[in-house]
Amino acid sequence: MSARTVAVAAALMFSTQASASIDPRCAEIAAAGVPADYSEQAQQDYLQNYFALSSSFSPVHGPVPHEPGHGAVGLDLGVIPPLPCERRLVLSYTKTEDTNKSPLLPRPRVTFSLPAIGQMVPYAGFAYLPPVKLLGVTNVILSGEAGVGFRFGEIVQFGGRFHATTHKTVGEIATPFVEGDPAFDDLYNASTFGADLMFGLDLDPVSPYVSVGLLDVSTFFFIGDDSVVVNNFHPYAGPVASIGLDALATEHLRLAGELYAAAGGHSRPDKTIESLEGFGRYGRFVTGRIRVAYEF
């Protein structure tokens, strides 16, 4: 594995500039020395998982998203929390990567409920971020969901959903290790899929809900300038949860917001690589997501 490889994952999605220097904001932390539990592999794997988790397809709706035969088209906005210096410092704390370029992930989204079957309301949805170049990289994200919701009386709702996302970034992601060297496009692919159980209350017009599920992450990273593939030896495989509010504010305006968290996962396909000390050592993500949509 080349020296260039070990610095790559920290420059994943939305990173467009890096150098072999230390960010002044991280200089004090770097000067304190490498933590005793620091691992280059763990740093890579965490960052590859982090940006895959940033595009996972969480509900941002209740167990029954709409009245049967209705749907909504609108925009989701997900916050991408900035990474601290402890996650941006690579190569044994000798280099800082600029990973905090984009604070938001916008995603046009459509959901619709099918006709009810007794108490069951089937539904589906998808979201698509087209290939638009921003901050030096082009991102394409496609997500889909399928689920069923059940109504018990006038208020109580239960449900379940399956969801999946494919996410591609093309551009100068891992910038030249030596500043001034020629730059080449890199390729980052991520996929997530999972299943959630949901519970909610229809308090018209507001519907609070909670969701608990399992999520699996896969990633692939190809460095264009030296044709190296960066492996993720600890892809996230673990719990996710959401708590939120979904509301039909007016006849045609739907608003929703949720707190979404992936607390940490345990995945070790190659036991010779490293131990799994620390629940969130190889992946942890907490964010807020909102939705603004036109109800039809």
Steps between C-alpha positions, in 0.01 A plus 500: 500500500650834394544801728243675283241232570494550875404866461215447257186427699515822697449692178174333401187667370491879473874539567670698224831618645765342716870551557778341698475772763313534827191719515580778752178416681634150558863590573468480877334159488759370254785633715367307800593181320326194365246348743590162642202336329557666160474271199543600136265222393235605751529861381444392139211269578324752722507765229386268223208391718425857610423632154301191406289554813448864401293388198308207654122518439336559836118537527435873556133396519266305726403131474213600265654778286175613333132428478438210259521619140700811586868592488747787506788638296760723657851539633691333782789682664747303709766659717856367460665584833858629462771262608730600788876516468535157663327352193666725240860432603655210307839340446567483872383860554743646243237611247157662514228428244232754414182293527255768614406657168123443490282539811181380326386215277195600289290222350175535296254238627162350408283278722152358439254274680307231315134417567446348843455126548296483818713668766816474289626790286783401261730780383813568302738784436821600327750784498754605241786747502601551134865531388568865577860612548545687826822599676704307246319164524193346336261305723223265392274353769200274440284370786185292526266370770203266526292449809166435665323687776220375723236710676350395830210723590523871425845568645743208525715400201757225448704424194809359334712602205791385285732756345815519289733766362773506240738793507779595260751786515739579215765769519825602659414349836840381616703798386872469414703395799764756403350843440537606137508148353252426217148415616288208376136411550428238767194280547313440827206260505285423802185299552275463802201279559294430807167432666312704762214443742289809567250624757304823484197695618260685272422811701365693199665695355825395674626141509793426734685177417798285588688257280755230590683283251816338369721640224775349287767707321732412212760735351750507214768762438725521194789748484543629147862608505654170615212255432481384862179364654453591866336217693253551784582215737224593748189601303223624728244235593292603796204684650341824383216698656284803429263717701299767325185694422300477177226756436256595225521871582245604237301318236805478272800576723672212676782566746709245686816490705693232681811426702683206342781299657725207418653431837771257394536161340710187527626350177826310460519304173877457542592419861868542426466871433413642838296457814170677550561705810241773545143472379523795260865457401421417138186703447270741683267765363243733659311759298179690440288468187201703383247468222290761319250358250186566298220260595284371214 
